[in-house]
Amino acid sequence: MKRNSTRNERVRPDRTNRAQKSGTRVASQPPPRRIFLLSPANAAGIRARIVASENASFELAMRLRSQGAPLGEVFSFISGLYFRGKLAYAQRFAEARNGMPGAFVITASGGLIPPETVITTKDLAAISAASISATDRRYREPLERDAQAICKLAGPKCEVVLLGSIATPKYVEPLLEIFGDRLLFPIEFVGRGDMSRGGLMLRSAHSGEQLTYVPVASAVRHGPKPPKLPKLPRGYYQQLKGSSS
């Protein structure tokens, strides 16, 4: 059901053009409601330690220690291309309503947090205190709590797209129990590594062409490695941010 709505969205312009040429009128339909769940950056890695260091003197680290910085910006620094791609893609294609955010970041012990949320160094440590494992209650209970609240607020017709790995149960298992067949993912992710996914999403955000969403529950989650993407030109992400502002 969700897959068909995305396909219809892709072919609608051709149908509209044909109808205009024939003189018939086609009623416009609003795009489906869609929110994105972004897998987190590795808050235990080297770049996380750099940005959280008391001795760091670059601008983001100083803001993080004082007034704070948006979670999406912090995770983009920690993760690099992969998270930047997820964030740019979600910001471009989210279709949330009723005043709810269009994207949420999965965290290790803080549940689901909008990427615009301002955090400090202490907050970063607090939301990263657990291991991201389906068996760790410190991770799973806040995730399930927030997912249930989002499910209720978004309503039954809102699609929920996971931008993250579906090859392991750490995200899929708890989220499937709550969202069921409404939990989708881009089929183009199959067979790709993190960097390839990040580049793919940046290109999609720039072109305005969405990926193909399929239900996680019934999808083939493993496949052959697709052809390598061409390299992004220098300054691509900065250009993308400038065109979306």
C-alpha positions, -999 to +999 in steps of 0.1 A: +000+000+000+028+024+009+048+014-021+020+022-044+015+057-030+052+065-037+049+052-073+018+072-079+036+103-067+063+097-093+040+092-123+015+119-114+032+147-135+030+126-167-006+118-160-014+154-154+003+165-187-016+139-207-049+151-191-041+187-199-034+179-235-067+160-238-086+189-222-097+168-191-093+181-155-074+160-129-079+168-093-046+175-075-038+154-045-016+163-016+015+143-011+013+115+015+023+124+050+058+111+056+083+114+084+119+101+086+138+082+113+175+087+111+200+063+125+225+080+148+262+089+145+287+069+164+290+090+196+318+067+209+341+074+179+371+096+175+352+126+160+327+125+189+355+127+213+371+156+194+339+177+194+332+169+231+367+177+242+372+205+267+403+215+248+387+218+214+388+253+201+368+252+169+335+269+167+311+239+169+329+225+199+328+258+217+291+262+210+284+227+222+301+234+255+283+267+261+249+275+246+246+242+227+242+233+190+215+214+170+217+176+173+217+173+135+247+196+131+266+177+159+259+143+144+268+156+109+302+165+122+306+132+140+294+110+111+304+130+080+288+122+047+264+095+058+245+115+084+247+147+063+230+128+035+203+115+058+196+149+072+196+167+039+173+141+024+148+142+054+147+180+053+139+180+016+112+153+015+095+152+049+057+158+047+046+160+083+015+178+096-003+186+128+028+206+140+050+175+144+086+174+131+094+158+098+124+139+111+136+123+143+171+110+152+174+076+169+197+079+199+213+054+222+195+063+254+175+094+246+148+080+224+138+098+192+149+134+191+142+160+163+175+171+146+168+207+154+170+201+191+198+221+207+221+199+229+252+205+250+282+184+257+264+170+288+233+162+267+254+144+241+269+122+268+234+115+283+217+105+251+247+083+242+252+064+274+237+031+264+247+006+237+225+005+206+212-030+210+177-045+208+184-062+241+196-031+260+166-016+280+183+018+283+182+020+245+150+002+238+126+017+263+130+054+254+129+044+217+096+025+221+082+053+243+088+079+217+079+057+187+045+050+203+039+087+208+048+095+172+027+067+159-004+081+178+003+117+168+011+110+131-020+089+125-025+057+105-020+073+071+015+087+078+044+068+063+075+063+085+107+059+065+138+045+082+171+060+069+195+035+084+205-001+083+179-028+082+204-056+081+205-059+119+176-060+145+188-030+165+165-006+147+141-029+128+129-051+157+116-024+181+103-001+153+084-029+134+066-039+166+051-004+167+048+008+131+043-025+114+038-023+076+040+015+078+077+013+084+094+017+051+130+021+038+146+030+005+151-001-016+182+015-032+200+011+002+203-027-003+239-037-010+253-002-003+277+008+024+272+039+046+292+063+024+274+052-007+240+057+010+251+092+021+261+102-014+230+088-029+208+108-005+227+140-011+221+136-048+184+129-043+180+159-021+197+181-047+177+167-077+144+165-059+139+129-070+129+106-041+141+071-036+117+041-038+102+032-004+092-004+004+079-020+036+107-032+059+086-062+070+084-079+036+115-065+018+147-083+008+172-068+031+204-081+015+215-080-021+244-076-045+265-044-043+252-019-068+275+001-092+297+027-075+284+062-075+305+090-092+324+112-067+306+143-054+322+175-066+341+197-042+318+219-021+287+199-031+272+199+004+278+236+009+260+242-024+231+220-014+227+239+019+228+273+001+201+262-025+178+250+003+180+281+024 
